[in-house]
Each structure stands twice: as structure tokens, then as C-alpha cells.
Amino acid sequence: MEITILIDNNKEDLKYRTEHGLSILIEDSGYSILFDTGKTNAFIQNAVKLEKDLRNVDYVILSHGHYDHTGGLEAFLKLNRKAKVILKKEALQKKWSKSQTIERNIGIQTQIKGERFIFIDSPLELFKDFWILPNIDRPKNQEYTDTYLFVEHNNSIYPDTFTDELFAISIVDNELVVFTGCAHNGVENMLRTAIKHSHINRINHIVGGTHLNRASTNQLNDTINALEQFDIKNASFNHCTGIHNIPKINKQLAGNISYAYTGNVIRI
């Protein structure tokens, strides 16, 4: 398996474009999967520099309905005429951010209709040992920290509980590789869901965001303490994790924790 970070907030090499967004190319078992499409078409430009032909992508997975994960979809659909796009119907709900009294529409802007779009509400095995999991087991008493994020339903605005979120796992040599997107529902809850589904406890790699960038000290510590309970060999966190949090996470967890910059390639 080869995992390429096509777009992230940060970069080590100046030749790549960056933005507040996430897009990951997963090449596994002869299939090419695009996990999220960033905020703009910047991930496509980076793919060219990385010599990745996105016209060969078989599937697009949208982790949730925010602009920084779906904004490049329209540009991709013009480039690639065959890939199926997989998401939850809840991702189509209008999304709003009310940060510092500024109200912004942060939902999907691309028109979603036609045979290329597949809506799921139960686990889907795309191909052998590669699963999309749309139902994340989250404790009912767990607090939501994104108090500035809202969802529109029946012309009313409610705090977003992120029912649109899904994630993906691949089983490699009886170990899990987990792709998180933003992990609004909690990265620890994604891991529990993945283990419950697969009956595999060993986690080879976690790739993606953890939504700890704006987290309080208590939330950050609670998340790290929760992650300590899992058997994690490696994690390549990025995007909404907060690059400043990586040293603390790496210090406390037994596995190898690093930041996944734009242009980084992970081979498993």
C-alpha cells in the first residue's frame, strides 16, 4: 500500500501548494482511492508534481461535508470521468460556522447527483479488506467541542453532531490502517469502531486529522490518554491535528507519531 498526502495545511518542500484542507491518495491492491478533495484544485496540481495521474482514480471517499474536504470535488470530476464518489446523505445538509460572530457556509458547494454518487449508511467493502465505516460508536455523554459548527435541517440551525462523518480502514497483514479525515467524532471512537468491526486490535498506522488544533488542554490530554489504550505502531497525523500538538502526542504514546506534510509518501 502506498499513501500520498496530496494536500495538507503544511509542507516541507516549497514546490507543493498548501491550504487548509486535506486530500490523500491511497493505492492499495491495484485500486486507486482518493480520500477527500481538499478546499480547491490545489491537490490536483500537487498530484502532477508527484507524478500521480488522478484520471486513474477508481473511488472518491468524502469523509464529511465540510468545504476543506470537498471543495476540490468539482475540479476532480471534470478531470476524472469514471470514479464513483462515496459519502453519507447527511453530508448534503447545509453546514455553517459561527466563529467570532462571522457566519459562513462551509458545506459542499458541488452539485451532488447522478450515477457516480453512492450514498452509504452501513459498512461497505470496496474491495477485499478495504472498508468504509459510516457509523462511529461515540459515547452519548461525550461532549462536543466544536461549539462554533452548526448544521441546517428543516430550515433550522442546530449544533453539528457530525452524523455525516465516515472513515476508512484497510487490513494489511492482520493489522489495521485507519484513515480519519477530521475525526470530529473522536479519533479514539473511530479506532474502537474499527476494532469492533474487524476484530483486529493491532493498528499499523493512523493517517489523517484528529481535530485537536483548537482543543483545550483537557481535551488534548483526554484524547492522548484514550489513545494510550490502543496498540498503535505508527500514526501520521495532520490537517486539523495542530502541528504544535505532535511532540506531546509523540512523547506520550508508545508508537511512532509524526506529522504528514503535503507531498509525504507512506508505504506499508
C-alpha positions as CSV (number, residue, x, y, z in Angstrom):
1,M,0.0,0.0,0.0
2,E,1.2,3.5,-0.9
3,I,-0.4,6.6,0.8
4,T,0.4,10.0,-0.7
5,I,-0.6,13.3,1.1
6,L,-1.8,15.4,-1.9
7,I,-2.8,18.4,0.2
8,D,-2.5,19.5,3.8
9,N,-2.1,22.7,5.7
10,N,1.7,22.4,5.8
11,K,4.6,21.4,3.6
12,E,8.3,20.7,3.9
13,D,9.0,21.1,0.2
14,L,8.3,24.6,-1.2
15,K,7.3,23.1,-4.6
16,Y,3.9,22.0,-3.3
17,R,0.8,24.1,-2.7
18,T,-0.8,24.0,0.7
19,E,-4.2,25.2,2.1
20,H,-6.5,24.5,5.0
21,G,-7.6,21.2,3.5
22,L,-7.0,17.5,3.3
23,S,-6.7,15.1,0.4
24,I,-5.0,11.7,0.5
25,L,-4.3,9.3,-2.4
26,I,-4.4,5.6,-1.4
27,E,-3.1,3.0,-3.8
28,D,-3.9,-0.5,-2.5
29,S,-4.4,-3.9,-4.1
30,G,-4.5,-2.4,-7.6
31,Y,-7.1,0.2,-6.7
32,S,-6.7,3.9,-6.5
33,I,-8.8,5.8,-3.9
34,L,-8.9,9.5,-3.3
35,F,-9.8,10.2,0.3
36,D,-11.2,13.8,0.4
37,T,-10.5,16.5,-2.2
38,G,-9.2,19.5,-0.2
39,K,-10.5,23.0,-0.4
40,T,-9.6,23.8,-4.0
41,N,-7.9,22.2,-7.0
42,A,-4.5,22.5,-5.4
43,F,-4.4,18.8,-4.7
44,I,-4.6,18.1,-8.4
45,Q,-1.6,20.4,-9.1
46,N,0.4,18.6,-6.4
47,A,-0.6,15.3,-7.8
48,V,1.0,16.3,-11.1
49,K,4.2,17.2,-9.3
50,L,4.1,13.9,-7.5
51,E,3.6,12.1,-10.8
52,K,0.2,10.7,-9.8
53,D,-2.4,10.6,-12.5
54,L,-5.7,11.2,-10.9
55,R,-7.6,10.1,-14.0
56,N,-6.8,6.6,-12.8
57,V,-8.7,7.0,-9.5
58,D,-11.4,4.4,-9.0
59,Y,-13.2,5.8,-6.0
60,V,-13.5,9.0,-4.1
61,I,-14.4,8.9,-0.4
62,L,-15.7,12.0,1.2
63,S,-15.2,11.8,5.0
64,H,-17.8,14.5,5.8
65,G,-19.5,17.5,4.3
66,H,-17.1,20.4,5.0
67,Y,-15.6,22.6,2.3
68,D,-12.0,21.8,3.2
69,H,-12.6,18.2,2.4
70,T,-14.9,18.6,-0.6
71,G,-14.0,21.9,-2.2
72,G,-11.9,20.3,-5.0
73,L,-14.5,17.7,-6.0
74,E,-15.9,19.6,-9.0
75,A,-12.4,20.1,-10.5
76,F,-11.7,16.4,-9.9
77,L,-15.0,15.3,-11.6
78,K,-14.0,17.3,-14.7
79,L,-10.6,15.6,-14.8
80,N,-11.7,12.0,-13.9
81,R,-14.8,10.7,-15.7
82,K,-15.1,7.2,-14.1
83,A,-14.6,7.4,-10.4
84,K,-17.5,6.7,-8.1
85,V,-18.0,9.1,-5.2
86,I,-18.9,7.6,-1.8
87,L,-20.5,9.7,1.0
88,K,-23.3,9.7,3.5
89,K,-26.6,11.5,2.7
90,E,-26.1,13.6,5.8
91,A,-23.1,15.2,4.2
92,L,-25.5,17.1,1.9
93,Q,-27.0,19.1,4.8
94,K,-26.0,22.7,4.8
95,K,-23.1,23.4,7.2
96,W,-22.4,26.7,9.0
97,S,-19.6,28.1,11.0
98,K,-20.2,30.9,13.5
99,S,-16.8,31.8,14.6
100,Q,-16.1,35.2,16.2
101,T,-19.6,36.3,15.2
102,I,-18.8,35.6,11.5
103,E,-21.3,33.2,9.9
104,R,-20.0,31.2,6.9
105,N,-21.5,28.5,4.8
106,I,-18.9,25.7,5.0
107,G,-20.8,22.9,3.3
108,I,-20.5,21.1,0.0
109,Q,-20.7,23.5,-2.9
110,T,-20.6,20.9,-5.7
111,Q,-23.9,19.6,-7.1
112,I,-24.3,16.0,-6.0
113,K,-26.5,14.0,-8.2
114,G,-26.2,11.2,-10.8
115,E,-25.0,7.6,-11.0
116,R,-21.5,8.5,-9.9
117,F,-22.6,9.1,-6.4
118,I,-23.1,6.3,-3.9
119,F,-24.7,7.0,-0.5
120,I,-24.0,4.6,2.3
121,D,-25.4,4.0,5.8
122,S,-23.8,0.7,6.6
123,P,-20.2,-0.7,6.2
124,L,-19.1,-1.1,2.6
125,E,-16.2,-3.3,1.5
126,L,-14.9,-1.6,-1.6
127,F,-12.6,-4.5,-2.3
128,K,-11.0,-7.2,-0.2
129,D,-10.0,-6.0,3.2
130,F,-10.7,-2.3,2.4
131,W,-13.8,-1.0,4.3
132,I,-15.7,2.3,4.6
133,L,-17.3,2.6,8.0
134,P,-20.1,5.2,8.2
135,N,-21.4,4.6,11.8
136,I,-18.9,5.7,14.5
137,D,-19.6,4.5,18.0
138,R,-19.5,7.6,20.2
139,P,-20.4,7.6,23.9
140,K,-23.6,9.5,24.4
141,N,-22.2,11.5,27.3
142,Q,-19.1,12.6,25.3
143,E,-19.1,16.4,24.9
144,Y,-18.9,18.1,21.5
145,T,-16.1,20.7,21.4
146,D,-16.9,22.3,18.1
147,T,-19.4,24.8,19.5
148,Y,-19.0,27.1,16.5
149,L,-20.1,24.5,14.0
150,F,-23.7,24.1,13.0
151,V,-25.9,22.1,10.6
152,E,-29.1,23.2,8.9
153,H,-32.1,20.8,9.0
154,N,-35.7,21.7,8.0
155,N,-34.8,25.4,7.8
156,S,-33.5,25.4,11.4
157,I,-29.9,25.6,12.7
158,Y,-28.6,23.1,15.3
159,P,-25.2,22.3,16.8
160,D,-23.5,19.9,14.5
161,T,-23.2,16.4,15.9
162,F,-21.4,15.1,12.7
163,T,-23.7,12.4,11.7
164,D,-22.3,12.8,8.2
165,E,-18.8,11.6,9.1
166,L,-17.4,8.3,8.0
167,F,-13.9,6.8,7.8
168,A,-12.0,4.0,6.1
169,I,-9.8,1.1,7.1
170,S,-7.6,-1.3,5.3
171,I,-6.5,-4.7,6.8
172,V,-2.8,-5.4,6.0
173,D,-1.1,-8.5,7.4
174,N,-3.8,-8.7,10.1
175,E,-3.2,-5.1,11.2
176,L,-5.3,-2.0,10.7
177,V,-4.6,1.1,8.7
178,V,-7.1,3.8,9.6
179,F,-7.9,6.9,7.6
180,T,-9.6,9.5,9.7
181,G,-10.4,12.7,7.8
182,C,-11.1,15.1,10.6
183,A,-12.3,12.8,13.3
184,H,-14.9,15.2,14.6
185,N,-16.4,12.2,16.4
186,G,-13.1,11.5,18.1
187,V,-10.2,9.5,16.8
188,E,-10.4,7.2,19.7
189,N,-14.0,6.4,18.8
190,M,-13.0,5.6,15.2
191,L,-10.4,3.2,16.5
192,R,-12.9,1.5,18.7
193,T,-15.4,1.2,15.8
194,A,-12.6,-0.2,13.5
195,I,-11.6,-2.8,16.1
196,K,-15.2,-3.8,16.7
197,H,-15.9,-4.2,13.0
198,S,-12.7,-6.1,12.1
199,H,-11.9,-7.9,15.4
200,I,-8.3,-6.8,14.9
201,N,-6.6,-4.9,17.8
202,R,-3.2,-4.1,16.2
203,I,-3.1,-0.7,14.5
204,N,-0.3,-0.5,12.0
205,H,-1.0,3.1,11.0
206,I,-3.4,6.0,11.5
207,V,-3.4,8.7,8.8
208,G,-5.4,11.9,8.9
209,G,-6.7,14.6,11.2
210,T,-7.7,14.4,14.9
211,H,-9.4,17.8,15.3
212,L,-7.2,18.8,18.2
213,N,-6.0,22.1,16.8
214,R,-8.4,24.1,18.9
215,A,-8.8,21.6,21.7
216,S,-8.5,22.6,25.3
217,T,-5.7,21.2,27.3
218,N,-8.1,18.9,29.0
219,Q,-9.5,17.6,25.7
220,L,-6.0,17.1,24.3
221,N,-4.9,15.2,27.4
222,D,-8.1,13.1,27.4
223,T,-7.6,12.1,23.7
224,I,-3.9,11.2,24.2
225,N,-4.8,9.2,27.3
226,A,-7.5,7.4,25.3
227,L,-5.1,6.6,22.5
228,E,-2.6,5.1,25.0
229,Q,-5.1,2.3,25.5
230,F,-4.7,1.1,21.9
231,D,-1.9,-0.9,20.3
232,I,-0.7,1.8,17.8
233,K,2.6,1.2,15.9
234,N,2.5,4.4,13.8
235,A,0.4,7.5,13.2
236,S,0.8,10.2,10.6
237,F,-1.4,13.0,11.9
238,N,-2.1,16.2,10.0
239,H,-4.6,18.9,9.0
240,C,-6.8,19.7,12.0
241,T,-4.5,18.0,14.5
242,G,-2.3,21.0,15.0
243,I,1.3,20.6,14.2
244,H,2.2,22.0,17.6
245,N,0.5,19.0,19.3
246,I,2.6,16.4,17.6
247,P,5.6,16.5,20.1
248,K,3.3,16.0,23.1
249,I,1.4,13.2,21.4
250,N,4.6,11.5,20.3
251,K,6.1,11.8,23.8
252,Q,3.2,10.1,25.5
253,L,2.3,7.4,23.0
254,A,4.5,4.3,22.6
255,G,4.2,4.2,18.8
256,N,5.9,6.4,16.2
257,I,3.9,9.6,15.8
258,S,4.8,12.1,13.1
259,Y,3.2,14.9,11.0
260,A,2.1,14.0,7.5
261,Y,3.0,17.0,5.3
262,T,1.8,17.8,1.8
263,G,3.9,15.6,-0.5
264,N,4.8,12.9,2.1
265,V,4.5,9.3,0.9
266,I,3.8,6.5,3.4
267,R,4.5,2.9,2.3
268,I,3.0,0.0,4.2
